[in-house]
Amino acid sequence: MTLLYHWTRLIELLYNAEHVVELLNDPDITSRETRVPVTPRAARGVGCVEAPRGTLFHDYETDEKGIITDVNLIVATTQNNAPISMSVNQAAKALIKDGKYDQGILNRVEMAIRAYDPCLSCATHNLDGRIAVRVDILDAGGNLKDTFKN
């Protein structure tokens, strides 16, 4: 039921659109006293945030002047790589029957990717601007029969 992630995102989007009205009327958020002075120092900050792509982990280190000296980001694509691959494999096997396939199949296989990571299909491109998606068609023995890409 991987594609139900799309419905979940729609529900979250509707909730957030309704909730923003409450936030716009919150005096703590709309106050002009929003700037907090910061004194630069050597430190480390680690945090995480939930995003449409999944959980993002951030780890920053600064020197005594507050200049960033080290960054480690663990993005959702890294965490979702294995399930994305499994879903793409499952979608391709379900959609390609009797060696017959077309451009529509590639689009439907991409749907499995977007269920986990709605940004990946558009954020990742070849140098010529095309989205870098390729499907290798293998026979039952694992031999390459064709390569299908957009």
Secondary structure, DSSP 8 states (H G I E B T S, - for coil): -TTHHHHHHHHHHHHHHHHHHHHHT-HHHH-S----------EEEEEEEEETTEEEEEEEEE-TTS-EEEEEEE-HHHHHHHHHHHHHHHHHHHH-BTTB--HHHHHHHHHHHHHH-TTHHHH-B-TTS-B--EEEEE-TTS-EEEEEE-
